[in-house]
Every structure is written in C-alpha cells, then in structure tokens.
Amino acid sequence: MFLRADESTIKKLMICNEFVAYGYPSKRMVNELVRKRGFLRKPQEGLIDKKEPITDNVLIEELFTEFNEKSEGLGCICIEDIIENINNCWKPDVAETFEEI
C-alpha cells in the first residue's frame, strides 16, 4: 500500500512501527509490487466492482480510457505507465494527476 506521508499517517505508523516497513520505495520495488500483486477494479453494471489482476495492457487501456482522453501526455496505456506514475507521485507537477487516478 502506498500512502502519502502526512502528520496523521506518521502518527499511525508509529503505533505499529514494529510490524511495518516504510520509506520511499525504489522503482524496482514498485515494479515488483505492481507486477506481482497489482489489481484493478473493473466496474460491472448493477454489481460490485470486480477485482482483476493486472495481466495485460488491454485491461489498462479499457479502464483508463476516460482519464487518457482528458490528460495531456500523462495517460496510462500500459503497466509501465502505472509503475512510472506511482514512482513519480511525490513530484509536485504529477501529484494532482496521481490523486485523480
């Protein structure tokens, strides 16, 4: 799980400090986590969203179509784009886009 390091998050982390590893993840770590344990929620009409593993780029393109149409060059069309956006989410110029995703 990736969380923004604000004051309330840090207080909560201090409570469970012995059981949690935290810090800035490397690009390699983000890559491994997304590829091994990455899931997307696929909306279904009248039903609860279905949780699907990230297996191919077609699923990503399908679920991010609306976002890709309105973003200028920051779209997600493949798993590498998702990894890159997660890895760069702390940068001020991309933080707003990350919140939307």
N, CA, C and O of each residue as an XYZ file, in Angstrom:
404
protein
N       0.847     -1.153      0.000
C       0.000      0.000      0.000
C       0.901      1.226      0.000
O       1.893      1.281      0.726
N       0.551      2.192     -0.807
C       1.303      3.438     -0.873
C       0.469      4.539     -0.230
O      -0.685      4.750     -0.603
N       1.055      5.235      0.733
C       0.372      6.321      1.425
C       1.227      7.571      1.381
O       2.456      7.501      1.388
N       0.569      8.706      1.335
C       1.271      9.981      1.396
C       1.695     10.212      2.855
O       0.902      9.992      3.771
N       2.916     10.644      3.067
C       3.460     10.829      4.417
C       3.032     12.179      4.986
O       3.760     13.167      4.884
N       1.846     12.210      5.583
C       1.419     13.424      6.266
C       1.451     13.167      7.775
O       1.792     12.067      8.209
N       1.106     14.157      8.559
C       1.250     14.069     10.005
C       0.412     12.933     10.611
O       0.899     12.200     11.472
N      -0.823     12.787     10.173
C      -1.690     11.744     10.743
C      -1.215     10.342     10.355
O      -1.304      9.416     11.161
N      -0.716     10.179      9.139
C      -0.205      8.877      8.703
C       1.023      8.485      9.513
O       1.168      7.328      9.907
N       1.901      9.441      9.761
C       3.118      9.155     10.522
C       2.775      8.770     11.956
O       3.408      7.874     12.515
N       1.784      9.429     12.565
C       1.360      9.066     13.920
C       0.849      7.630     13.957
O       1.159      6.878     14.882
N       0.066      7.252     12.948
C      -0.465      5.890     12.900
C       0.645      4.870     12.679
O       0.602      3.775     13.241
N       1.631      5.219     11.869
C       2.759      4.311     11.630
C       3.579      4.087     12.892
O       4.114      2.998     13.098
N       3.681      5.100     13.730
C       4.449      4.956     14.962
C       3.811      3.948     15.910
O       4.507      3.314     16.703
N       2.486      3.797     15.833
C       1.790      2.835     16.684
C       2.172      1.400     16.304
O       2.392      0.558     17.174
N       2.249      1.134     15.007
C       2.546     -0.224     14.539
C       3.957     -0.309     13.950
O       4.202     -1.091     13.032
N       4.864      0.481     14.470
C       6.220      0.617     13.956
C       6.955     -0.718     13.814
O       7.703     -0.910     12.855
N       6.751     -1.635     14.753
C       7.477     -2.910     14.733
C       7.020     -3.845     13.613
O       7.745     -4.772     13.254
N       5.840     -3.617     13.064
C       5.258     -4.545     12.102
C       5.211     -4.016     10.679
O       4.748     -4.723      9.783
N       5.678     -2.791     10.442
C       5.546     -2.147      9.139
C       6.902     -1.633      8.672
O       7.689     -1.101      9.454
N       7.153     -1.806      7.378
C       8.329     -1.187      6.769
C       7.832      0.018      5.978
O       6.865     -0.090      5.224
N       8.486      1.159      6.147
C       8.040      2.345      5.425
C       9.240      3.164      4.986
O      10.346      3.021      5.508
N       8.994      4.007      4.033
C      10.032      4.851      3.460
C       9.706      5.081      1.997
O       8.611      4.744      1.546
N      10.636      5.647      1.253
C      10.431      5.874     -0.167
C      10.799      4.608     -0.925
O      11.924      4.124     -0.801
N       9.863      4.058     -1.717
C      10.165      2.830     -2.456
C      11.029      3.118     -3.678
O      10.925      4.179     -4.294
N      11.875      2.164     -4.015
C      12.666      2.292     -5.241
C      11.789      1.920     -6.430
O      10.741      1.297     -6.264
N      12.214      2.299     -7.610
C      11.445      1.965     -8.812
C      11.361      0.449     -8.984
O      10.341     -0.070     -9.438
N      12.419     -0.252     -8.628
C      12.431     -1.708     -8.727
C      11.378     -2.330     -7.802
O      10.686     -3.274     -8.186
N      11.265     -1.795     -6.587
C      10.286     -2.314     -5.638
C       8.858     -2.058     -6.122
O       8.002     -2.938     -6.036
N       8.606     -0.849     -6.632
C       7.281     -0.529     -7.170
C       6.955     -1.467     -8.330
O       5.838     -1.975     -8.423
N       7.911     -1.693     -9.201
C       7.740     -2.577    -10.344
C       7.355     -3.987     -9.885
O       6.401     -4.571    -10.399
N       8.094     -4.526     -8.923
C       7.809     -5.877     -8.434
C       6.445     -5.959     -7.759
O       5.706     -6.920     -7.973
N       6.104     -4.959     -6.944
C       4.811     -4.980     -6.258
C       3.643     -4.916     -7.226
O       2.678     -5.667     -7.084
N       3.718     -4.037     -8.199
C       2.614     -3.891     -9.148
C       2.481     -5.153    -10.004
O       1.371     -5.633    -10.235
N       3.583     -5.677    -10.463
C       3.520     -6.874    -11.325
C       3.075     -8.122    -10.577
O       2.374     -8.960    -11.144
N       3.468     -8.264     -9.313
C       3.106     -9.462     -8.552
C       1.749     -9.352     -7.866
O       0.995    -10.324     -7.813
N       1.436     -8.161     -7.337
C       0.234     -8.020     -6.518
C      -0.699     -6.904     -6.963
O      -1.584     -6.499     -6.209
N      -0.507     -6.400     -8.188
C      -1.327     -5.301     -8.675
C      -2.694     -5.754     -9.151
O      -2.811     -6.724     -9.900
N      -3.726     -5.049     -8.715
C      -5.097     -5.333     -9.119
C      -5.775     -4.044     -9.550
O      -5.413     -2.961     -9.090
N      -6.752     -4.161    -10.428
C      -7.602     -3.056    -10.844
C      -9.041     -3.440    -10.573
O      -9.399     -4.616    -10.629
N      -9.851     -2.463    -10.285
C     -11.284     -2.727    -10.084
C     -12.026     -2.412    -11.371
O     -12.005     -1.282    -11.859
N     -12.680     -3.427    -11.909
C     -13.420     -3.285    -13.158
C     -14.902     -3.143    -12.834
O     -15.506     -4.063    -12.283
N     -15.501     -1.984    -13.176
C     -16.916     -1.776    -12.860
C     -17.828     -2.708    -13.663
O     -17.602     -2.960    -14.846
N     -18.858     -3.207    -12.989
C     -19.859     -4.048    -13.637
C     -21.228     -3.446    -13.359
O     -21.496     -2.989    -12.248
N     -22.079     -3.444    -14.350
C     -23.403     -2.849    -14.205
C     -24.240     -3.609    -13.179
O     -24.448     -4.817    -13.297
N     -24.715     -2.879    -12.175
C     -25.606     -3.463    -11.179
C     -24.923     -4.371    -10.178
O     -25.584     -4.901     -9.285
N     -23.635     -4.563    -10.298
C     -22.917     -5.455     -9.393
C     -21.770     -4.706     -8.726
O     -21.457     -3.571     -9.087
N     -21.158     -5.351     -7.762
C     -19.971     -4.795     -7.111
C     -18.806     -4.885     -8.097
O     -18.696     -5.846     -8.858
N     -17.942     -3.872     -8.072
C     -16.783     -3.873     -8.962
C     -15.967     -5.140     -8.793
O     -15.741     -5.611     -7.678
N     -15.528     -5.683     -9.921
C     -14.751     -6.913     -9.916
C     -13.268     -6.581     -9.824
O     -12.762     -5.761    -10.589
N     -12.575     -7.217     -8.890
C     -11.152     -7.004     -8.695
C     -10.387     -7.970     -9.605
O     -10.486     -9.188     -9.454
N      -9.625     -7.413    -10.550
C      -8.896     -8.240    -11.510
C      -7.407     -7.962    -11.451
O      -6.999     -6.806    -11.342
N      -6.583     -9.010    -11.522
C      -5.137     -8.776    -11.545
C      -4.725     -8.072    -12.835
O      -5.347     -8.255    -13.881
N      -3.680     -7.276    -12.746
C      -3.171     -6.573    -13.924
C      -2.390     -7.599    -14.743
O      -1.254     -7.942    -14.415
N      -3.017     -8.078    -15.806
C      -2.387     -9.121    -16.606
C      -1.977     -8.651    -17.990
O      -0.998     -9.141    -18.554
N      -2.720     -7.707    -18.534
C      -2.358     -7.233    -19.870
C      -2.709     -5.761    -20.039
O      -3.473     -5.195    -19.257
N      -2.149     -5.166    -21.050
C      -2.328     -3.733    -21.295
C      -3.711     -3.384    -21.832
O      -4.132     -2.231    -21.741
N      -4.423     -4.355    -22.386
C      -5.773     -4.109    -22.899
C      -6.696     -3.719    -21.746
O      -7.512     -2.808    -21.882
N      -6.569     -4.398    -20.627
C      -7.378     -4.096    -19.444
C      -7.089     -2.678    -18.951
O      -8.009     -1.947    -18.584
N      -5.837     -2.298    -18.944
C      -5.451     -0.954    -18.501
C      -6.026      0.099    -19.435
O      -6.601      1.086    -18.978
N      -5.876     -0.101    -20.732
C      -6.425      0.862    -21.704
C      -7.929      0.996    -21.561
O      -8.472      2.098    -21.638
N      -8.604     -0.132    -21.351
C     -10.059     -0.137    -21.222
C     -10.516      0.649    -19.990
O     -11.462      1.432    -20.072
N      -9.855      0.445    -18.860
C     -10.274      1.079    -17.616
C      -9.846      2.538    -17.507
O     -10.478      3.309    -16.784
N      -8.793      2.931    -18.203
C      -8.293      4.299    -18.116
C      -8.657      5.141    -19.340
O      -8.065      6.200    -19.544
N      -9.604      4.704    -20.149
C      -9.971      5.423    -21.371
C     -10.383      6.862    -21.088
O      -9.883      7.787    -21.727
N     -11.283      7.055    -20.144
C     -11.771      8.400    -19.827
C     -10.637      9.296    -19.328
O     -10.532     10.455    -19.731
N      -9.796      8.757    -18.456
C      -8.664      9.535    -17.939
C      -7.680      9.872    -19.055
O      -7.171     10.991    -19.111
N      -7.408      8.921    -19.938
C      -6.454      9.145    -21.025
C      -6.924     10.214    -21.992
O      -6.105     10.942    -22.553
N      -8.236     10.323    -22.198
C      -8.778     11.314    -23.127
C      -8.586     12.736    -22.624
O      -8.352     13.642    -23.424
N      -8.681     12.951    -21.312
C      -8.581     14.315    -20.803
C      -7.196     14.680    -20.283
O      -6.944     15.856    -20.019
N      -6.299     13.729    -20.127
C      -4.943     14.055    -19.675
C      -4.062     14.360    -20.879
O      -4.245     13.808    -21.964
N      -3.124     15.235    -20.663
C      -2.247     15.648    -21.754
C      -0.871     15.016    -21.576
O      -0.003     15.585    -20.914
N      -0.677     13.858    -22.156
C       0.623     13.205    -22.098
C       0.887     12.407    -20.837
O       1.947     11.794    -20.715
N      -0.058     12.395    -19.881
C       0.152     11.660    -18.639
C      -0.726     10.418    -18.561
O      -0.913      9.874    -17.473
N      -1.260      9.964    -19.662
C      -2.187      8.846    -19.672
C      -1.538      7.536    -19.288
O      -0.315      7.402    -19.291
N      -2.373      6.579    -18.960
C      -1.919      5.230    -18.615
C      -2.429      4.270    -19.681
O      -3.626      3.987    -19.745
N      -1.531      3.771    -20.511
C      -1.945      2.825    -21.538
C      -1.277      1.464    -21.362
O      -1.597      0.518    -22.081
N      -0.353      1.362    -20.412
C       0.304      0.075    -20.169
C       0.763      0.006    -18.716
O       0.724      0.997    -17.988
N       1.196     -1.175    -18.314
C       1.613     -1.378    -16.933
C       2.827     -0.526    -16.575
O       2.974     -0.108    -15.427
N       3.690     -0.268    -17.543
C       4.867      0.563    -17.290
C       4.458      1.997    -16.950
O       5.121      2.649    -16.143
N       3.374      2.497    -17.556
C       2.877      3.833    -17.236
C       2.359      3.900    -15.798
O       2.584      4.890    -15.101
N       1.678      2.863    -15.362
C       1.182      2.821    -13.982
C       2.355      2.827    -13.009
O       2.341      3.558    -12.019
N       3.362      2.019    -13.289
C       4.544      1.957    -12.430
C       5.235      3.318    -12.387
O       5.625      3.786    -11.317
N       5.385      3.947    -13.537
C       6.037      5.258    -13.613
C       5.246      6.314    -12.842
O       5.841      7.132    -12.140
N       3.911      6.311    -12.962
C       3.078      7.284    -12.247
C       3.128      7.074    -10.741
O       3.161      8.049     -9.991
N       3.135      5.830    -10.280
C       3.252      5.560     -8.849
C       4.624      6.015     -8.355
O       4.739      6.619     -7.288
N       5.645      5.724     -9.124
C       7.006      6.074     -8.727
C       7.216      7.585     -8.668
O       8.021      8.061     -7.867
N       6.511      8.344     -9.499
C       6.688      9.797     -9.552
C       5.592     10.575     -8.832
O       5.533     11.797     -8.969
N       4.725      9.916     -8.071
C       3.561     10.593     -7.483
C       3.930     11.666     -6.475
O       3.116     12.551     -6.209
N       5.098     11.623     -5.920
C       5.500     12.623     -4.925
C       5.935     13.933     -5.556
O       6.032     14.944     -4.860
N       6.198     13.943     -6.846
C       6.634     15.168     -7.518
C       5.444     16.126     -7.657
O       4.350     15.694     -8.021
N       5.643     17.419     -7.372
C       4.527     18.380     -7.379
C       3.781     18.476     -8.711
O       2.565     18.668     -8.712
N       4.472     18.348     -9.836
C       3.801     18.501    -11.120
C       2.924     17.309    -11.486
O       2.110     17.412    -12.405
N       3.068     16.179    -10.790
C       2.276     14.994    -11.105
C       1.353     14.609     -9.952
O       0.516     13.721    -10.116
N       1.479     15.245     -8.805
C       0.717     14.859     -7.622
C      -0.789     14.942     -7.847
O      -1.525     14.059     -7.407
N      -1.257     15.986     -8.523
C      -2.688     16.147     -8.772
C      -3.220     15.037     -9.675
O      -4.323     14.536     -9.458
N      -2.451     14.657    -10.671
C      -2.848     13.574    -11.563
C      -2.923     12.254    -10.820
O      -3.834     11.459    -11.053
N      -1.965     12.012     -9.922
C      -1.957     10.778     -9.140
C      -3.202     10.677     -8.269
O      -3.781      9.597     -8.149
N      -3.623     11.784     -7.661
C      -4.832     11.785     -6.853
C      -6.040     11.380     -7.689
O      -6.910     10.657     -7.204
N      -6.105     11.834     -8.935
C      -7.232     11.524     -9.808
C      -7.257     10.044    -10.189
O      -8.326      9.436    -10.261
N      -6.085      9.470    -10.431
C      -6.005      8.062    -10.813
C      -6.439      7.225     -9.637
O      -6.453      5.997     -9.725
